[in-house]
Amino acid sequence: MSGGKWDDLAVRLAVGIILAIVGIWSIWMGGLFLNLVLAIAGAAMTWELARMLAPHRGPLALQLAALSGGALFAAFYFPPYVGVALLLATPLVGLNWLVERRIVYAGFAAAILISAFGLSQLRNDFGLVWMLWLVLIVISTDILGYFAGRQLGGPKFWPRISPKKTWSGTAAGWAGAAILGVIFMFVTGSGAQIVLISVAMSLASQLGDIAESALKRWCGVKDSSGLLPGHGGVLDRFDGILGASLFLIMVQGLIAFPPVPY
């Protein structure tokens, strides 16, 4: 169906399968393997971020990416409070190196690094099951939103920022997250709050996608890069995981996670 609304599906699925294999393998293995994947992904996203904000300074993007990836990998092996301090300090270097859009870079770079650090901590502290829960919430939100939005169409969620995102796709993502929440409630024996948390995680992943879409529109680019055919860049693919991870980091101090039955 060349030229149709599904013409990118084959490439998108192929790259998605490869990403899924690498992701599942690293999550399953944990430890060094997961940390390496997270550090590489963090470096790639930082490179894409710097290229969008300073498109005429290619070497600078590589330097910031190398610095961020190295700092992220090192942070995994420090106590959490030291690791977080290291990661928060790293984007400040961009404030000095960049000439313009420095505050935006520092904010997004900090979000990228803290989110990746949080994913490693989630795997270490709560184990494989809850790491898979977060990833599955984001994947189901993305896939159901993609197909429901393409098939059902309807009113746009926020056309000025994300022209392709529809309310039908957004609601489908919430529904999928709720179903996954119910499944994990029974599989893990956790409390019913996990259903509401799952829906909130879905919304957080969508907000991560919207934030990245706003950044791209501000920079005047369609994709963060072309590293992942059919998906755009690494930041395009993992913006939802960034949003979900940041949300979980923020709410862990307010709720009992994983929630226990009353």
N, C-alpha and C positions, 0 to 999 in steps of 0.2 A: 504494500500500500504506500508507494512512494508519494511523498508530499502530504500524506494524511497525518492525523493527529497522533498515530502510533508509530510513525516512521523511525523514531529514535529508540524504540523499545528493545530491539535486538542488542544493540551496542550497550544500552543502559543495563540490560539484564546480565550480559557477559561480564562487564566490569563489576557490576554489583555482586555477582557470584564470586569473583576473585577477591573482592574486598571482604565478603562474608567469610570465605575460607581463611584468609589471613587473620581476620578479627576473631573468629571462633577459636582458631588455633592458639593465638596469643592469650586470649582470655582463659582458655583451658589450662595452658601451661603456667600462666601467671609469672611472678618473679621477674627475672632478667629479661625473658622473652617479651612479656607485656610491656615492661619499662622501655625496652628498645623501640618497640612499635610506637608507643606513646611519644617518646622523644623525637622520633623521625617525623611523626604526624605533626607534633607541635612545631618543629622546625619548618616543615613545609607550609603550615598555615601562617607562621610568622613571615616567611618569605613572600607568600601571596599578599598578606596584609601590607607589607612594606612596598611591594611593587604597585599595589593599587594607590597607595597614598603618595608615593614618590616614584612615578613611572620612569623618570629619566635618570634614576640613580640605581642601576642594576647591581653593581658591586656592593652597595650599602645593604640592599635587601639580603644578599647572601651572607654578609657579615652578621646582620641582626639574626638571621635564621640560625647560623652556626652558634652564636652566643646563646640564643634561647634554647635550642636543642640541647646544648651541653649543660646549661644551667638546670634544665628540667631533669635530665638524666641524673645529674649529681644530687639534686634535691630529693630524689627517691631514697637516697641512702643516708640522709641526715634525719635527725628527729623532726617531726612534723613542723614544730614552730620555727626551726632553723630553715627547713626547706621552703616554707611559705615566705619567710623573710627574703630568702635568696631570689625566689621567683618574683616577688614584688619589686625587688631592687633592679632586676634585669630590664624591665621595660623602661625604667628611668634613663637607661643609657640611650634609648631612642630619643628621649627628650633633648639630649645633648647633640646627638648625631643628625637628627632630622631638622630641616629648616622650617618646614611648614607642616600643618596637620599633626603636630607632635602630641597634643593631648589625646586626640582620637587614637593615634597609634598606641600610646601608653595604656589607654583604657581597654582596647581590644586585645592587645598583647597580654596584658595581665589576665584578662578573662580566659584566653586560650591556655595559658600556662597553669593557672589555678584549676581550671576544669580538668586538664590532663592529670594534674597531680591528684585531684580528688578521685578520679577514676582508679588510679593505682591504689589509693587508700581504701576505696570501696572494696576492691578485690582482696586486699590484705586483711581488712578488718571484718568483713561480713561474708567473704567467700564467693565461690563461683556462682552460686544460685542467684544472689542478689545483683551481681555484676551482669549476669544474663538478663535478669529482670529489667534493669535500666536500658540495656541495649535493645531488647525486644520491644519495649515501650516505644522507643524512638523509631525503630525500624517499622513497626506496625503503623505508627502515626504517619510516617512518610509514605509507605506503600498504599495504605488505605486512602490517604489524602490524595495521592497521585491518581489512582484509578477512579475514585469517586468523583474527583474534580473533573477529570477528563470525560468520564461517562455521563455524569449527571449535570455538570455545569452549574448554572445558577448564579446568584449574586456573588460579587467578589467580596472577599474578606476585608482587604485593605488595598484597593486598586492603585492608589498613588505610590505605594511602597512595594507591594508584591502583586503584580497584575494577574498572575496565574492562579493565585490562591483563592479558593472559593469557600463559601460557608458550608457547602455540602462536603467538601474534602476535609475541612476543619472538624466538622461534627463526626465524620467517619473516623477520624483519628482518635477523638475522644471515646467513641464507642468501642473501638478496638482496644484502647488502653483499659477501659473498664472491664472488658472481657478477660484480658490478661490479668488484671488485678484479682478477679474472682478465681481464676485458675491458680494463681500463686497463693491466694489465701488458703485454698484447700490443700495444695501440694506442700506448703511450708508450715501450715498450722498457725499462720499469723492472724492478727485481728482484722476485722472488716474494714478498718481504716485504710488498709492497703489499697482498696478499690478507689477511694477518693484520692489517695496519694498518687496512684497510677494515672488518674485523669489529670491531676495537677501537673504531673511530670510530662504528660503529653502536651499540655498547654505551654509549659516551659520550653519544650523542644520546638514548638511552633514559634514562640517568641524569639528563640535563638535564630531561627530561620528568617524571621521578619527583620531582626536587627542586622543580620548580614545582608539581606536584600536592600535595606535602607543604606547601608554603607556602600554597596555596589552602585546604587543609583546616584549617590552623592559623588562617587568617583567617576561616574560615566562609563561603567563597564558592565558587560552582560554576565560574565563569569569571573570568579576570583583568579582562575588560571585555566589552562587546558590540560592539566596533568592527568585528569580522569575522564576519558572520552565518554560522552553521554551523560556525565554528571557535572562537568565543569572542573572545578578545582577541589582540593582536599577540604578547604574551608566551606565550599558549597555542600559537600557531602556530610561533613561532621558538625555543621553549625547547630543542628538539633541536639546532638549529644553534648555539645558545649553548654547549651541552655539548660538541659536536664541535669547535667552534672553540677552546674552552679546552683541550681535550685535546691538540689539535694544537700549540698554543702550548707546552704543557708538554713534549711529547715531542720537539719539534724539536731541543732541546739534547742529547737522548740517542741519537737515531737519525739516519742520513743520509736526508734527505728532499729530493726524491723518492728512494726507494731505487734503487740502481744494480745491474745484474746482476753477479754474481761472475765 
